[in-house]
């Protein structure tokens, strides 16, 4: 596979960085619009980059998630039908994220300088130093450091991970979002029906501890779901869903992966899980931003199910007893 050395950094003054890049570059600027769709992939990252309706490329790559220069190995496969390919890959593997950006490209020798305006994130600088076959990464790292110095990039600006990871984190961090009344409500009790399950911020996470989250506002609903899909994801007799306002959910540690599936009601469900231990953490319906469904077993404090609403009872396993007086539905509630 082809290889390069990369760095990614936040940029506060895009025009100033653009002028610096122009002074060190041999060619540019070249303006490019990119729409990247990421797909489930266990052995690395797989994304489809669309430049237009009839031009794109499928990119598989492996890269360490660390700050500073790091080596990346990649394969590029051009396509003249990115929309059809995106649909096929989405059906086969499921999408894990999407990144739309405008890129200004400069070329400095074998190095590529990218100034990226990323939708929902802001402005970034990305450097790629292309390596020769058999060349060690050390020479590329040295060249990247020289370019960083010439462009005035400080170590404090460097970030780890990909844009898709940052978007996933921001989606569940109210401090990075805007909206009516966001941040005005203080952490309070988390309620499920009439039962209090906490007197402060509610915390949870995966089994190995790599992913942690907080919930700062009242839960809206508590469900016990007996459908086959929930039994599969919980590896148990049923699934527990704590429905909370999306703006009240904040990721405090780690970066989840996502897997998506179609539901019986015709929607697409995006499912977050820990890439290390595999614990399912929360679900969100694609296109619905108001609420998410936190998996009850991932909460630190146990959930009282006596007031839960039981759904898909038509698929309930024999021997399960629904508490007397509990609301229940044979399928999905309207």
ABEGO torsion letter per residue (X at the ends): XBBBBBBBBBBABAAAAAAAAAAABABOBBBBBBBBBBBBBAAEBBBBBBABAABBBBBBBBBBBBBEBBBBBBBBBBBABAAAAAAAAAAAAEBAEBBBBBBBBBBBEABBBBBBBBBGAEBBBBBBBBBBBGBBAAAAAAAAAAAAAAAGBBAAABBBEBAAAAAAAAAABAAABBEBGBGABBBBBBBBEABBAEABBBBBEBAAGABBBBBABBBABBBBBABAAAAAAAGBABBBBBBBBAAABBBABEBBBBBBBBBAAGBBBBBBBBAAAGBBABBBBBGBAABBBBBAAABABBBBAAABBBBGAAABBBGBBBBBGBBBBABBBX
